[in-house]
Amino acid sequence: MTRVNVKNIKDAKVMFFGELAEKTIPYLEYILQYMYPLGIVLERDFAIGSIKGEPGKSLKVSLSSGVWADFGTGETGRDIINLYAEMKGIELQDAAIAIVSIMVKIPHTSRSLVNSLTYETKTKIEAMRVVPANAPAPNFNYSKGDPSAIYYYHDSYGNILGFVVRFDGRNGKDFRPLTWCQNEEGEQFWSWKGFPKPYPIYGLYELGQDEEKPVLIVEGEKCAAAGREILKDFVVVSWLGGSGAVDHVDWKPLFGRKVYLWPDNDKQGRKAMNVISGILAVESDKIRCLDFLIEKDDGWDIADAISQGWKEKRIVNYIKHKTFI
C-alpha cells in the first residue's frame, strides 16, 4: 500500500487511548524501531537499554501486547503510548498524537486505520478542576484488562476532581489519571489526561471534616486507603504523581496543622518526604518525619505494616516514637 498522508496530523486529537493502543500492536516493531534506533528484536520482545534509548537489553517491550518493563529501574507500563510519554516526559494525550504521526510514516498503514483513530481539530484539550454534577459516569477500562483499584479525588466540599486508576499486570503496576476535560470548542468528556497543576492532595475532603486531628502523609493512594481503615485518630492523606511530583502539589491545606510523614523505606521515599516537610515547615513548627528503617525491606510502607499484622495501637506508637523533627 502507499504511504498515508493525513493533513494537520499535529492537530489530530486522539480520544480513545485504549483503542489506539490496541490497534498499534501489529505495528509495534516498526514504531519501536522509529523510537529506538539502537533497539533489537529478541524473539517476541523488543529490547533497548533504557527508556531514553541507550543501547542494551534492560527494557523489554512485548511485541504481542505492548506491555513493557525496565528491569534496570523497575519501571513498567501497559502500552506503547505510556512508554512514549515516559520517554519524552509528556502527557498521554500528546504521546498518543505522536504515535499516530509515527504510524502515518509506516508504508503499509492504511488510511482508514489512521483516520479511524484521529479526527482533525485545532482545539486543545484541558483537564477541568472540578467534575460537573451532570457528567456521565466514566468508563474505567483502559486498553486490556480491568482496573485493580480506583481512587477518587475530591475537593474539600466532596466534589469529584478526577480519578487515579490502578492496573496490575504481569509486569507490575501502572497508574492512569482520568479527568473531565474540555476543548476550545466547549466540548466536554472524560479523558486519560493528567490533573491540572497544582495537583490536589489525596484526602482534601477528609481534611475538612476534622481540622483538629493530626495528619499522616504517606506515599501513594493505596497506603492512604490502608491507613484510613485502621487509624481513626489521624487524617491520612497522600498526593498525586508519586515521589517525583511533590513540588507540583498544593500543600496549603496542611499549613498550620500537626503533620507526621511516613516515607517509603527507600532513598526516593525519604527524599520526597524531606521536600514536603521543608515546604510545610515554613508555615508550621509541628512537622515530624518517621525515621529511616534500615531493618525493613526496601520500599516498606504503612500498607506493608498492616498486611504484616500491625494493629492501630502499634502503628500509632510507631508514628509517635519513631519520628524526628
TIZASE-620563 format. One record per residue (C-alpha): x, y, z; residue in one letter. Coordinates in steps of 0.2 Angstrom, whole numbers, plus 5000, padded with zeros to 4 digits. Each point is the difference from the previous one (the first is absolute). Layout:
XYZA;...
% end
This chain:
500050005000M;500550184998T;500650115014R;498650095009V;499950195000N;498850075013V;499950195000K;500250105016N;500749845010I;500850125013K;498250065004D;499349825000A;499149965017K;500049825005V;498649975011M;500049825005F;501849955006F;499449825003G;499449984982E;501650084993L;501149885011A;499049854994E;500250054981K;501950045002T;500449825004I;500349934982P;501150154997Y;501050005017L;501649944992E;500050144988Y;499550135013I;501349945012L;501450014987Q;499550184996Y;500150045018M;501549905004Y;501249984986P;501349915011L;498749875005G;499949824995I;498749864998V;500249855012L;498749874994E;498450075006R;500750165009D;500850164995F;501550045011A;500950175003I;501150065015G;498950135007S;498550104998I;501150144993K;500749884986G;501749955006E;500749844993P;499749845010G;498649885004K;499350065017S;498450064993L;498949884991K;498450034991V;498849854996S;499750004981L;498349915003S;499350125013S;501050165002G;500349975018V;501750065005W;501249995015A;501750075004D;500949875010F;501350125004G;498950135009T;498449905004G;499050124989E;498549924991T;498650044988G;498549934991R;500350064982D;501050104988I;499150165003I;500550005018N;501849954995L;500150154988Y;499350125013A;501449945013E;501350014986M;499650184996K;499350065017G;498450054992I;498149985003E;499149844994L;499050114988Q;501550074992D;500849824999A;498549934992A;500150134986I;501949974998A;499649814998I;498750044986V;501350114991S;501249855001I;498749884993M;499750124985V;501949974995K;499849815000I;499849964981P;498649875003H;498950095012T;498350024992S;499250174999R;498449935007S;500949945016L;500950175003V;498450104997N;499049895011S;501250045015L;500050194997T;499050144995Y;500650174995E;499850155011T;501050155006K;499349995017T;501049965016K;499449895013I;500150065018E;499649915016A;498750095010M;500250035019R;498349935005V;498949874993V;498250074997P;498649925009A;499249954983N;501549914993A;499749834994P;500849855009A;501849974994P;500549844992N;501549945010F;500649864988N;501650054991Y;500849904986S;500049815007K;499349955016G;499050075014D;500750125014P;500649935016S;499650165010A;499150164997I;500550155011Y;498850155001Y;500750175001Y;498850135009H;500150185005D;499750065017S;498150004997Y;499949824993G;499950054982N;501049884988I;501550074992L;500549844991G;500749825002F;501649915001V;499749824993V;501249865004R;500449854989F;501049855005D;500749884987G;501449884998R;501350144999N;499450095015G;498950155004K;499550154989D;499050155005F;498950114989R;499250175004P;498250024993L;499350175000T;498650104993W;500650104985C;499550144989Q;500650064983N;500050184993E;498349964991E;499249975017G;499849814998E;500249915016Q;500549815003F;501049885011W;501849984994S;501549915006W;500950165004K;500950075015G;499350115013F;500350194998P;501450075010K;500250035015P;499449825004Y;498849975014P;500449915016I;499249835000Y;498850025016G;499550184998L;498249965005Y;500649905015E;501150155006L;498550115000G;498949885011Q;501250025015D;501250145001E;500649955017E;500749824996K;501849984997P;500449964981V;501049854994L;500850024983I;500449844991V;500649964982E;498749944989G;498149985000E;500149825005K;500950045016C;498850145004A;498549894997A;500849865011A;500450135014G;498350075000R;499349835004E;500949985016I;500550175006L;498550095007K;500950145009D;501050064985F;499550084983V;501049894988V;500450084983V;501249984985S;500350104984W;499949984982L;501549954989G;501149905011G;501750055007S;500550114985G;498550115001A;500150075018V;500450184993D;498550004989H;498749985015V;499050135009D;500549975018W;499150155007K;498649915008P;501349925012L;500750175005F;499950025019G;499549825004R;500949875009K;500749884987V;501049835001Y;500849944984L;500349814997W;501249984985P;500249844990D;501549915007N;501250054986D;501050154994K;498750074988Q;498749995014G;501150095013R;500450134987K;498250044996A;499550015018M;501550125003N;499450114987V;498250005007I;500550035017S;501150154994G;498550084992I;498849975015L;501350065013A;500050184993V;498250015006E;500049885015S;501249945014D;499049845003K;500749894986I;500849835004R;500749874988C;500249825004L;501849935002D;500849904986F;499849825004L;501649904994I;499349845007E;498450004989K;499949954982D;500350134986D;498550094997G;499149955016W;498550105004D;498450025010I;499149884989A;501349875002D;500050025019A;498149975001I;500149854988S;501349935013Q;498850015014G;500350175008W;498550075009K;499550185004E;500950015017K;501649944993R;500050114985I;499550165010V;501449965013N;501249984985Y;499550164992I;500250105017K;501649925006H;501049974983K;499950184994T;501250155000F;499950184996I;
% end
